[in-house]
């Protein structure tokens, strides 16, 4: 039974990773990721400093979508993280995002 359980865990982890890679590739192929990234960028520019949670609520996008696009913008050097801001609703600390000038 233990061996079967270990095989199931390995399969599930592999399937999730493959599914995620496929979904991301589809987003980039259709141009949807680029559109989302532009929305996120312009919202950061307009409302900076702003957190990922605030962007998610403002743009009505899932937090996973916002985080993915923000990470892309950070890698490109277009956005930076600087400082901490408490979330308005949860009081949890979140990194503030700014457009790099």
C-alpha positions, 0 to 999 in steps of 0.5 A, a space after each residue: 500500500 505504501 508503494 502505491 501511495 508514493 507512486 500516486 504522489 509522484 504522478 500527481 506532482 508531475 501532472 500538476 507541473 505539466 498542467 501548469 506549464 501547458 496553461 502558461 504556454 496557452 496564455 502566452 500563445 493566445 496573447 492573453 498573458 501579455 494583455 494581463 501584464 499590460 493591465 497590471 503594469 498600468 495599474 501599478 503605474 497609476 496606483 503605486 505603491 500598490 500590493 499584489 492583493 490590491 492589484 488582484 481586487 482592483 483588476 478583478 484578476 486571480 492572485 495567481 494571475 497577478 503574481 505571475 504577471 508581476 514576477 514577469 515585470 520584475 524579471 524584465 526590470 519594469 517593476 520593483 518591490 520596495 517596502 511593506 504595506 499592511 493589507 487593508 482587509 487582512 492586516 498582513 504585510 505585503 510588498 509594495 510595488 512601483 514602476 521603475 523609473 
